[in-house]
Amino acid sequence: MRLLPNGALDPTFGTGGIVLIEPVADERVTDLMVEPDGHILVGGDAAVGDHRQFIVRRLDAGVPSMQLSVSAV
């Protein structure tokens, strides 16, 4: 969810200001960070086979970024 300064949902973000991220299997979100450029990093772990960690980067409109570099973390 992203809010405008007046507290209303931001209609340019996701669907009506909300982005739902549905976990798969045993995923859980443990960290969330908003970068200075408005992109969102979501980090967590998943207990699928070996215990694995993940990072998902969302652009300022809420859509997934297909690029993630070490400098972005």
C-alpha positions in Angstrom: 0.0 0.0 0.0 1.3 3.5 -0.8 -0.3 6.6 0.5 -0.3 10.2 -0.8 0.7 13.0 1.6 -3.0 13.6 2.3 -3.4 10.0 3.4 -5.4 8.8 0.4 -4.3 5.6 -1.5 -1.9 6.4 -4.4 -3.8 5.3 -7.6 -0.5 5.2 -9.6 0.8 2.4 -7.4 -0.4 -1.2 -8.1 -4.2 -1.5 -8.2 -5.8 1.5 -6.5 -2.7 2.0 -4.3 -2.3 -1.6 -3.2 0.0 -4.4 -4.3 -0.6 -7.9 -3.0 2.3 -10.3 -2.8 1.1 -13.8 -2.2 3.7 -16.0 -0.7 4.4 -19.4 -2.2 5.0 -22.6 0.0 6.8 -21.5 3.2 7.9 -18.0 2.1 7.9 -15.2 4.6 8.8 -11.6 4.3 11.3 -10.4 7.0 12.5 -7.1 5.6 11.1 -4.2 3.7 13.0 -1.1 2.4 12.1 1.9 0.3 15.0 3.1 -1.8 15.5 6.9 -2.4 14.2 6.5 -5.9 10.9 5.0 -4.6 11.7 1.4 -5.5 10.8 -1.1 -2.9 12.9 -4.0 -1.8 11.2 -7.0 -0.1 13.4 -9.6 1.5 12.7 -12.9 3.2 13.2 -16.6 3.3 11.7 -19.8 2.1 11.9 -23.3 3.6 11.8 -25.1 0.3 14.4 -27.9 0.2 17.4 -26.0 1.6 16.5 -22.9 3.5 16.8 -20.0 1.0 16.7 -16.3 1.1 15.2 -14.0 -1.5 15.0 -10.3 -2.5 12.3 -8.9 -4.8 12.5 -5.4 -6.1 9.4 -3.5 -7.0 9.4 -0.3 -9.2 7.7 2.8 -7.9 4.5 1.8 -9.7 4.5 -1.5 -7.7 5.4 -3.8 -10.6 8.3 -6.3 -10.2 11.7 -5.1 -11.5 13.4 -7.6 -13.8 16.8 -6.1 -12.8 18.5 -6.3 -9.5 22.2 -5.6 -9.1 24.5 -5.7 -6.2 24.6 -1.9 -6.1 20.8 -1.9 -5.7 21.0 -3.9 -2.4 
